[in-house]
Amino acid sequence: MILTNIESVPGKRIVEHFGLVSGSTVRAKNIFKDIGAGFKNIVGGELKSYTQLLEDSRKQAIERMISQAESLGANAVINVRFATSSIAQGASELYVYGTALRVE
């Protein structure tokens, strides 16, 4: 599956347009990560547990978007974008979307 955040796939010709595809995941922080992050806020530095949580969330949302695109017969998704929103205290949605195409 070709993924790109631009409006076309360089060197490829669009042969079919399937429309919008998306994937999302809602994740909640856990108390142990919050405690560790609280200490890190005092001394400074990267919040590695949150970085990993975000990486895992992006990966899962992308996998879900790809699955939806493949089910339509697409082999590329263009204009890929990410968005986040707060769902509840301590829980957020990571949403990814783009335009599914078949290219040659």
N, C-alpha and C positions, 0 to 999 in steps of 0.2 A: 504494500500500500504506500503510495506516494503522499506525503503530507507537506504542505507548504503554506506559508502565511502571505503569499503573493497571489495575484489574480489569475495566474496561469502556471503551466508547467513548462519551463523552458525546453525547447526542442520537441515538444509533444503537441499533438493536435487533439482538441476536444471533439469526441465523436458522440458523446451522450451526456446529458445533464440530468441529474437525479434530484437536485434541490438540497435543502438544508438537512444536515445530519448533526447529531449531538450526542454527548455523553456527559454524565455527571456522577458525583459521589458526594455524600454528606458525611462529614467526619466530626467527631467530638474529641476534645482534648481529654487526657486522662489525668487524674489527680497526681500521680507520681511524676509525670512530665511537668505539670504545673509547679510542683515543689522544686524540682531541679531548675526550671526556668526562673523561678523566684530568686534562687541563689545566684544564678548567672546574671540577673538584672543588677544585683548588688556589685559584682566584680567586673561585669562586662564580658563581651565575647559572643560568639555565635551560639544560638539555641539549637544545637544539633538535633535534638529529638523533634523539634518543630520543623526543622529543615527536612528531616527524613519523612515526617508525616505529610508535608506538602509534596515531596517528590513522589511518594506512594500514591497520593490522591491524584496528581496529574497523570501518572501512569495508568491508573485504573480508569479515569475519565476518558483518556485517549483510547484505551483498549475498547471501551464501550462504544465510542464514536466510530472506530474502525469496524467493529462488528456490525453496526447498523449500516455503514456504507457498503460493506461486503455483501450484506443480505440484499441490497438493491442491485448488485452487479457492478459497483464502482471499483475502480482501481486507483483512484486518487481523490484527495480532499484538498481543496484550495481555500484561501482566505481563512485559515484556521485561527481562531481567537479563543482566549480564556476570559472567564469572568468569575467573580466570587461574590457570595452574599452570606450574610449572617442569618441563620435559620432560627436559632435559639441561643440562649446564653451558653457559651462554650462549644457551640456546634456551627459549622459553616459548610456551605455548598461550594464545590469547585465544578464549574461548568465549562465545557469545551464545545465549540461548534464550528462548522464550515460548510462548504458546498461540495457535494459528492459528484464526481464525474467519472466517465470512462475515457481514457486517453490512449492514443496510439503514437 
